[in-house]
Amino acid sequence: MTDIIDRLIFYFSFSFVQYALIVGVLIALCSSLLGVTLVLKRFSFIGDGLSHVAFGAIAIAAAFSLTNQFIVVLPITVISAVLLLRTGQNTSIKGDAALAMISVSALGLGYLVLNVFSTSANLAGDVCTSLFGSISILTLSTLDVWLSIILSVLVIAVFLLFYHKIFSVTFDENFSTATGTKAKTYNFILAIVIAVIISLAINLVGALLISALVIFPALSAMRVFKSFKAVTICSVFFSTICAALGIIISILAGTPVGSTIVAVDIVGFAIFSLIGYKRG
Amino acid sequence: MAQLTCENLALGYEGKTVVSDLSFAVNSGEYLCIVGENGSGKSTLMKTILNLKTPQSGKITTDSGFAATEIGYMPQQTAAQKDFPASVREVVRSGCLNRVGLRPFFNRAEKQLAEDNMKRLGIEHLAKRCYRELSGGQQQRVLLARALCATHKILLLDEPAAGLDPKATAEMYDIISDLNKSGTTIIMISHDIEASVKYASHILHIGNGESMFFGTKDEYVSRGGYGA
């Protein structure tokens, strides 16, 4: 046991490990905040679709050999999120089919672009990193860290400011609109925030695993708690603790960060399901 | 002064017209029941009045007491609400949102209003309970309390007794009738023509051609009703 603690202290003396933990926990916090809304609005699939779009954006950034991929990924994801929510509201276009189309297109074209234009010697490794996260969180630059911190603070601020409106729009969009809350505006804000979170989270867990960060905390908390406030607070704790544990385990065991966090999330979900079941 | 006037409305969805030539007016303090067959356009009419939909043609005029911030609306329950983790208090308070503006939190008066409305509908002891675990009748009361937080002037109700047992149905109608007596205008969609005739002051029967009717309850009864 002391051996493990000594090793942890040793690892945490490196600034890149500290950065990874700070950024990882912040991203987990942000993604869990909106998880409840996304799951309940049946939007969880949008997170998944957007993460594929983000992968496509990363491929483009890589093709142009941009050092800071975030500059490309963020705007593309935000625009896609807004467009996707628009189609979702239009009943004559099937939202899920449009989404499936966009996500496979982004995935396919992204890989094509990488193959044709990439100058990297380790193409398979690059693709794997973008899809599953792996080591990128340990190679964050100071700029990445600050960008993550600023965007996380913005996401948290937006959530706190609009907490009651988000609740109302999620619970009953027709009632909110009819009584004068601008549900469309809040859906728009939600779309942008989701896109920001996904652009951030792609650093931590990679494109394919982002949905886990959004869905597991919300679903786990919903097993045990009964009010929106309690569920939201619980998902935040669930998500940050799982992320921190996942990062620490991955450092100690040398496993990929993203998949380790997801594994911890699954264990957490199982525990919460059990608690929920016992409580009846 | 009519709170709401609809003239020659044509309503429908996806390009199809469901009902046309619909005209009626609602004055302050009246109790209007909208009845008609399934698919005759009752819910569409309500959504149009609420500005959730635009009419295909025709005109809706409202007086100043009918701004979106002064409407109470009790919709039918949605599928998403069936597993929504929300306490009764949270749901009722969300009715106050149209007073809040850009302020991020509820103030004391709004919280008090929510408490008062829960008390009024006899659900204050359920305040901390989870909405999805309540009985159908209790859930409807919660939604009605929420609607009351949004207004005391005009209430639009979309089948408030749907899925309730006879006792809960009678209680719900009594509550609505009391609200009407205390001055709230009621516009309600109902399947229950018997109850509509018992409680309402006016009836709007939606249908095409001959079966369309708008007038007072007594006129409706003397014509022998439709589909009753």
Chai-1 contact restraints between the chains, C-beta under 6 A:
chainA,res_idxA,chainB,res_idxB,connection_type,confidence,min_distance_angstrom,max_distance_angstrom,comment,restraint_id
A,L40,B,A80,contact,1.0,0.0,6.0,A-B,restraint_1
A,L40,B,F84,contact,1.0,0.0,6.0,A-B,restraint_2
A,L161,B,P104,contact,1.0,0.0,6.0,A-B,restraint_3
A,F167,B,S94,contact,1.0,0.0,6.0,A-B,restraint_4
A,S168,B,S94,contact,1.0,0.0,6.0,A-B,restraint_5
A,S168,B,L97,contact,1.0,0.0,6.0,A-B,restraint_6
A,F171,B,F84,contact,1.0,0.0,6.0,A-B,restraint_7
A,N174,B,P75,contact,1.0,0.0,6.0,A-B,restraint_8
A,F175,B,Y73,contact,1.0,0.0,6.0,A-B,restraint_9
A,F175,B,P75,contact,1.0,0.0,6.0,A-B,restraint_10
A,T177,B,L52,contact,1.0,0.0,6.0,A-B,restraint_11
A,A178,B,L50,contact,1.0,0.0,6.0,A-B,restraint_12
A,A178,B,I71,contact,1.0,0.0,6.0,A-B,restraint_13
A,A178,B,Y73,contact,1.0,0.0,6.0,A-B,restraint_14
A,T179,B,I71,contact,1.0,0.0,6.0,A-B,restraint_15
A,T179,B,N98,contact,1.0,0.0,6.0,A-B,restraint_16
A,T179,B,A150,contact,1.0,0.0,6.0,A-B,restraint_17
A,G180,B,A68,contact,1.0,0.0,6.0,A-B,restraint_18
A,G180,B,T69,contact,1.0,0.0,6.0,A-B,restraint_19
A,G180,B,N98,contact,1.0,0.0,6.0,A-B,restraint_20
A,T181,B,L97,contact,1.0,0.0,6.0,A-B,restraint_21
A,M222,B,P85,contact,1.0,0.0,6.0,A-B,restraint_22
A,K226,B,P85,contact,1.0,0.0,6.0,A-B,restraint_23
A,K226,B,C130,contact,1.0,0.0,6.0,A-B,restraint_24
A,S227,B,S87,contact,1.0,0.0,6.0,A-B,restraint_25
A,S227,B,E90,contact,1.0,0.0,6.0,A-B,restraint_26
A,F228,B,P85,contact,1.0,0.0,6.0,A-B,restraint_27
A,F228,B,A86,contact,1.0,0.0,6.0,A-B,restraint_28
A,F228,B,E90,contact,1.0,0.0,6.0,A-B,restraint_29
A,V231,B,P85,contact,1.0,0.0,6.0,A-B,restraint_30
